[in-house]
């Protein structure tokens, strides 16, 4: 009787070990990437900055969950002061322009099932260069977490714009943070990620 009991315990231990390995395998196959546009230089409320606010949030996300990164890079706005930049951004939006960009690095999104999409709020939504990205890359079928940096606009219409771009994706609630907070409130980003299940 004692021998049968020990055999049963050993079998249960093997099953638990196999289950744990399977769960670890599933988690390792669950790949995430942070795609973002971030504007360095003169920014509202924080002055002239070397690293854009959104880049800092992207780094927090990557650090916390181990996500890869890809940056939407355009040189169209390089060196522009804040007011001329906002005027240009408004013109781009009014004309529904699609500024060109490079994705650095240029990644294969088929290897990811979770995508964080981040950018500043320019006139109530993402900058138009991000809409160029939406046109170029198909993220339908993926889980998408929009996030923004702002100085009063919150998420704006970003979540709805992402849902329109990717109607067959699972677009989550999203997250916004003030640009002047990003350097001192890393915990706010981490709390969002924890509440989202990461």
N, C-alpha and C positions, 0 to 999 in steps of 0.2 A: 504494500500500500504506500509506504514511504517512498519507494523507488518510482512508482507511477506519479506521485505528487511532484517529485523533483524533475521528472521528465516533462511534466506539464508546464512547470515553471520555466524550464529551459526553452521550451517551444514558444512560450509567451514572450520571453526575452528576445528571441530571434525575430518574432513578428514585429515587436516594438522597434527593434533596431532597423528592420527593413522599412518600416513605415517612416521612421525618422529620415532615413537616407532618401526615400522617395520624396518627402517633403522638401529636403534640402535641394534635391535635384530640380524640383519644380520652382523653388525660389531662385535658383541660379539661372534658370531659363527665363525668368521674368525680368526682361531688360528694359531700362528706362533711359531716356535722353532728355536733356534740357536744350531747347532751341530758343535763341533770344536775339533781340536787337537791343543794343545799349549805346546811348550817346554820351561820349566824353566831351570835355570842353565846358563851355559856359552853360550851366543849368540853373533853372529857377530855384531859389531858396538855398542852394548849396554852393553857388559860385562856380568858379572854374575848377573842374575836377579831372584828374588823370584817368580815372576808371569810372565808367558810367554807373548809375545807380542800379540798373537792371542786371548788369554784370555781377555786381556784388551779391544780389539775391540768387542769381544762377549758381554762383560758387557755393553759397550756403546749401542750396538744394543738392548739388553734386556731392558735397562733403557729407551731408546727413544721410543720404540714401545710396551713395555710390553710383550716381547716374553719370553717363557720358555727357559731353557738351558739343554743341555746334552753334557757331555764331553767325548771324546774318550781318554781313559786312558790306557797307557802301561808303564810298568816299565823297558822296555828293554833299554831305553836310559838314565836312572837315573844316575846322577853323571859323565856322560861322558864329557870330554873336547871337545871343538869345533871341532878341526881337526879330532880326532878319530871318532866323531859322523858323520861328513860329509863323511868320508871314508866308514863307515858302511852304511850310507844312500845310497851312490852310489852303493855299492855291492848289497844292497837289491833291488834297482831299476834294476840293470843289470840282476839279477836273478829272477825278477818279484815275489819277496817274498810277503807273506801276514802275517805280524806279528800279533800276537794275541792281543786282547784288551778287556777292559770292558767299557760299556757305563754307565756313572754315571750321573743321575739315568738311569736305564733301562726303556725306555719310550715306549708307544704304539703310533706309528706314524700315526695310522688311525685317531686319533683325531686332526691331524694338516693338514692344506692345504697349508701352506707356510713354507718352510724350508731354513734357511740360513746355508750354509756349509763353514766352515772356517778352514784354517790351514796355516802354513808357507810354503814357496817355498823351496823345497829341490831338487836340480838338475832339475829345470825347471817345476816342478809340485808339487802336494801335496806329503807328506811323504807316504810311502807304507802302513803304518798302516791304512790310510784313504781308501785305495783301499780294505782292508779287510772289512771295514765298508760298502763300496759300494756293495760288494759281499753278505753281510749278510742282509742288509736292503733294501727292495724294496720301492723306493720313486717315482715310475712312477705314473703319474696323478697329481702330486703336482707341485706347483710353487717353483722353487729353485733359490736362490741367492748365487752364489759362492763368497767368499771373501778370500783375502790372505794378509799376512804380508811378507815383503821381503826386500832385500837391493839392488835391481836393476833388478830383474826378472819380476816385475809387476805381472800379472796374470799367466804368463807362459802358459802352456797348460791346466790349471785347468778347464776352462770353457768347452773346448772340451772334456776333460776326464770325466767331470760330464755328459755331453750330451751323451757320449758313454755308460756310466754306466746306464743312465736312458733315453732311447730314447723316451719314452712316457711321459716325464715330460716337463713342460714349464720352460726351463733353461734360466734365464735372463743374462744380459750383465756381471754382476759381478763388483767387487770393489777390489782395491789393495791399500795398504798404506805401506810406509817404516816403518820398525820396530823401527827405532830411532825416528819416528814421533809420535807413538801412545800415548805416555804419555803427549804430549803437543798439539796435534791437534785433539781433540775430535770433533771439528766443522767440520772437513773434513768427518768424518763418518756420522754425522748428516745431512750434505748437500747431501751426497749420498742417504740417506734414504728418505729425502724430495723429491729429484728428482725422486726417484723410486715410489713416491706416498704414502708414509707413513706419 
